[in-house]
């Protein structure tokens, strides 16, 4: 009797695993099928039928019912490995160019720095610039978070400030095609490529605070000069790498939060992995707990004083935008 129960439970576990794989396969087919609309519905439907037969066969120990599904799964996995990221699609203008850089002594020369003049999400003037920054004059590193609905989900950006008052922000984003609407679910299924944007703060911060009405907060980080320089060079390496070999964006493993976290782990390998890396709105809480923010000030106060929206709207397109939004922010 015990043997029968254990065998039945084993079949249930296999059936559950088969059902989970079937769900992944259905979504993979739905988002990545290269054929027309009819086959986009027909092939995932056939997949679900085969998966249902396989799950039923596992439960009643009719193993032959699983064979068509196993064959289909093998074909799906082979096809999945053939899907490669591309760099030649018809990109949305704001993510159309991947920055690249070279280093000459202490000077970083960066091509395709974005400095758009945003009037709305669809009305803007494009400016792509070549800029140079002396890494010996790097004075600060800041974290931005931007939320637009749930406080648990945020877009994160890292900004580097220099002695001449300039600031350069890095934003790792979904590389959307023209007219494409981002979906977090599709981000698990090789739907979008990855792009790293190097931008003026009046572009990449202002478009979120002033144009899109997002809740933007800034937090001052405190690496020593050597680590700040290393962090800057790390972002430059991301840009050069993506320009040479495109990569897929992934909602869980390669996104705007995990890339800064990998940066932090590179600078401090002892940093523990934490669930707040994935729930990006709570990334400042994690950084506060590990001492990367100013712990002499309560986190609630850091958040309140770091909320820049009103100052950003007042500064708008002013030349001192970066300085104005930092007024009253601890550590900046």
C-alpha positions in Angstrom: 0.0 0.0 0.0 2.8 2.4 0.9 4.6 1.6 -2.4 1.4 2.4 -4.4 0.9 5.7 -2.6 4.5 6.7 -3.2 4.4 5.8 -6.8 1.1 7.8 -7.2 2.7 10.8 -5.5 5.7 10.5 -7.7 3.4 10.6 -10.8 1.7 13.7 -9.4 5.0 15.5 -9.0 5.9 14.6 -12.6 2.5 15.8 -13.8 2.9 19.1 -11.9 6.4 19.6 -13.5 5.0 18.7 -16.9 2.2 21.3 -16.4 4.7 24.0 -15.4 6.9 23.2 -18.5 3.7 23.3 -20.6 2.8 26.8 -19.3 6.3 28.0 -20.1 6.2 26.4 -23.6 2.8 27.9 -24.3 4.0 31.4 -23.5 7.2 30.9 -25.4 5.3 29.9 -28.5 2.8 32.8 -28.0 5.4 35.5 -27.8 8.0 34.1 -30.2 6.2 32.3 -33.0 7.5 33.7 -36.3 4.4 32.8 -38.3 1.1 34.6 -38.9 -1.8 35.2 -36.6 -3.6 31.9 -37.3 -0.6 29.7 -36.5 0.1 31.9 -33.4 -3.2 30.6 -32.0 -3.1 27.1 -33.6 0.3 25.9 -32.5 0.0 26.9 -28.8 -3.4 25.3 -28.8 -2.0 22.0 -30.1 0.8 22.3 -27.6 -1.7 22.5 -24.7 -3.6 19.5 -26.0 -0.4 17.4 -26.1 0.5 18.7 -22.6 -2.9 17.7 -21.3 -2.6 14.2 -22.6 0.9 13.9 -21.1 -0.3 15.1 -17.7 -3.2 12.7 -17.8 -0.9 9.9 -18.9 1.4 10.5 -16.0 -1.4 10.5 -13.5 -2.9 7.2 -14.8 0.5 5.6 -15.6 -0.2 5.5 -19.4 3.3 6.4 -20.5 2.6 6.3 -24.2 0.4 9.3 -23.9 3.4 11.3 -22.9 5.5 10.5 -26.0 4.0 13.1 -28.4 4.5 15.8 -25.7 8.1 14.8 -25.1 8.8 14.9 -28.8 7.2 18.4 -29.1 9.2 19.6 -26.0 12.4 18.4 -27.6 11.6 20.3 -30.8 10.6 23.4 -28.9 13.9 23.4 -26.9 16.0 23.0 -30.1 14.0 25.9 -31.8 14.4 28.0 -28.6 18.2 27.8 -28.8 18.2 29.1 -32.3 16.6 32.5 -31.3 19.4 35.0 -31.0 19.3 38.7 -30.1 19.7 41.2 -32.9 20.9 44.8 -33.2 19.3 45.7 -36.6 15.6 46.1 -35.8 13.5 49.3 -36.3 14.1 50.7 -32.9 12.2 53.4 -31.0 14.2 56.6 -31.4 15.1 56.9 -27.7 16.8 53.5 -27.7 18.0 53.5 -31.2 21.7 54.0 -30.4 23.9 52.1 -28.1 26.7 54.2 -26.6 30.3 53.2 -26.9 33.5 54.5 -25.3 37.3 54.7 -25.4 39.7 55.5 -22.6 42.7 57.8 -23.1 44.6 58.1 -19.9 42.1 59.4 -17.3 39.7 60.7 -19.9 36.7 58.6 -21.1 35.4 59.6 -24.5 31.8 58.5 -25.0 29.8 58.4 -28.3 26.0 58.5 -28.5 25.3 60.2 -25.2 21.5 60.9 -25.2 20.4 64.5 -24.5 16.8 64.6 -25.9 14.5 67.6 -25.4 11.3 66.0 -24.2 7.9 67.7 -24.5 5.9 64.5 -24.2 6.5 60.8 -24.6 5.9 61.1 -28.4 7.0 64.7 -29.0 10.8 65.3 -28.5 13.8 66.6 -30.3 16.7 64.1 -30.7 20.2 65.0 -29.6 23.0 62.4 -29.6 26.3 63.8 -28.5 30.0 62.8 -28.1 31.3 63.7 -24.7 34.5 63.4 -22.6 34.8 63.0 -18.9 38.0 63.2 -16.7 37.7 60.3 -14.3 40.2 61.9 -12.0 37.4 64.6 -11.3 34.7 62.1 -10.4 33.1 63.4 -7.2 29.9 61.4 -6.5 27.8 58.4 -7.4 24.0 58.5 -7.0 21.2 56.0 -7.3 17.8 57.0 -8.8 14.6 55.1 -8.4 11.5 55.9 -10.4 8.1 54.4 -9.7 4.9 54.9 -11.7 2.3 52.7 -10.0 3.2 50.1 -7.3 5.9 51.3 -5.0 7.4 47.8 -5.2 8.4 48.2 -8.8 10.9 50.9 -9.8 13.2 51.7 -12.7 16.7 52.2 -11.3 19.5 54.4 -12.7 23.1 55.1 -11.6 24.5 58.7 -12.0 28.1 59.9 -11.8 28.9 63.5 -10.9 32.1 65.4 -11.8 33.9 68.4 -10.4 32.8 70.7 -13.3 29.1 70.2 -12.3 28.2 67.8 -15.0 26.4 64.5 -14.3 26.2 61.4 -16.6 23.4 58.9 -15.9 23.4 55.2 -17.0 20.0 53.5 -17.6 19.7 49.8 -18.6 16.5 49.4 -20.5 14.3 47.4 -22.8 15.3 48.1 -26.4 11.8 48.5 -27.8 10.9 48.6 -31.5 8.8 51.4 -32.9 5.2 51.2 -31.7 6.0 48.3 -29.3 4.5 48.3 -25.8 6.6 46.7 -23.1 5.2 43.7 -21.2 6.9 42.3 -18.1 5.7 38.8 -19.0 7.2 39.0 -22.5 10.5 39.9 -20.9 10.9 36.3 -19.8 10.7 35.0 -23.4 13.4 36.6 -25.5 10.9 39.2 -26.7 13.2 42.3 -26.2 16.9 43.1 -26.5 18.8 45.0 -23.9 20.2 48.5 -24.3 22.4 50.6 -22.0 21.8 54.4 -22.2 24.3 57.0 -21.2 22.4 60.3 -20.9 22.3 63.8 -19.5 20.2 64.0 -16.4 18.0 66.6 -18.0 17.0 63.9 -20.4 16.8 60.6 -18.6 15.7 62.0 -15.2 13.5 64.8 -16.4 11.5 62.7 -18.8 10.4 60.6 -15.9 9.8 63.3 -13.3 8.4 66.1 -15.5 7.0 64.4 -18.6 5.7 61.0 -17.4 4.8 62.1 -13.9 6.7 59.3 -12.2 7.8 59.5 -8.5 11.6 59.9 -8.8 13.9 59.7 -5.7 17.7 60.1 -5.5 20.0 58.4 -3.0 23.7 59.3 -2.5 26.1 56.3 -2.5 29.5 56.5 -0.9 32.1 54.4 -2.7 35.8 55.5 -2.3 37.3 57.2 -5.4 38.9 54.0 -6.7 35.6 52.1 -6.6 33.6 55.0 -8.0 36.0 55.0 -11.0 35.8 51.2 -11.3 32.0 51.5 -11.3 32.0 54.1 -14.1 34.4 51.9 -16.1 32.1 48.9 -15.5 29.1 50.7 -17.1 31.3 51.7 -20.0 32.2 48.1 -20.5 28.5 47.1 -20.6 27.9 49.6 -23.4 30.9 48.4 -25.5 29.9 44.8 -24.9 26.3 45.4 -26.0 27.5 47.2 -29.1 29.6 44.2 -30.1 27.2 41.4 -29.0 23.5 42.2 -28.4 21.8 40.4 -25.5 18.2 39.7 -24.5 16.5 41.7 -21.7 15.1 39.4 -19.0 12.6 40.6 -16.5 14.2 38.6 -13.7 17.9 38.2 -14.5 19.0 41.0 -16.7 17.2 44.3 -16.1 17.6 47.8 -14.7 18.1 46.5 -11.1 20.1 43.4 -11.5 22.8 45.1 -13.5 23.5 47.7 -10.7 23.5 44.8 -8.2 26.0 42.9 -10.3 28.1 46.0 -10.3 27.9 46.2 -6.5 28.8 42.6 -6.2 31.8 43.1 -8.4 33.0 46.0 -6.1 32.1 44.1 -3.0 31.8 40.3 -3.5 30.6 39.7 0.0 27.3 41.4 -0.6 24.4 38.9 0.0 21.8 38.2 -2.6 18.4 39.6 -1.4 14.8 39.5 -2.6 14.8 43.3 -2.8 17.1 43.1 -5.8 14.1 41.7 -7.8 11.4 43.8 -6.1 13.3 46.9 -7.3 11.2 49.5 -5.4 12.8 48.2 -2.2 16.4 48.4 -3.5 17.1 51.5 -1.3 16.0 49.5 1.7 18.5 46.8 0.9 21.3 49.3 0.3 20.5 51.1 3.6 20.6 47.8 5.5 24.1 46.9 4.1 25.4 50.4 4.8 25.7 51.7 1.2 23.5 54.7 2.1 23.8 57.3 4.8 22.6 55.3 7.9 23.0 58.4 10.2 19.7 59.5 8.7 16.5 57.4 9.0 15.6 55.7 5.7 12.1 57.4 5.7 13.9 60.8 5.9 16.3 59.8 3.0 13.3 58.9 0.9 11.4 62.1 1.7 14.4 64.4 1.1 15.4 62.4 -2.0 12.0 62.9 -3.7 12.9 65.3 -6.5 9.7 65.8 -8.5 8.8 69.3 -7.3 12.4 70.5 -7.6 12.7 68.9 -11.1 9.6 70.6 -12.3 10.8 74.0 -11.0 14.2 73.5 -12.6 12.7 72.0 -15.8 15.2 72.7 -18.7 17.5 74.9 -16.6 21.2 74.5 -17.2 21.7 73.8 -13.4 19.1 71.0 -13.4 21.4 68.5 -11.8 22.4 70.9 -9.0 18.8 72.1 -8.4 17.3 68.6 -7.9 19.9 67.8 -5.3 19.2 70.7 -3.0 18.5 69.3 0.5 19.4 65.7 -0.4 21.6 64.2 2.2 25.1 63.4 1.0 24.8 65.0 -2.5 
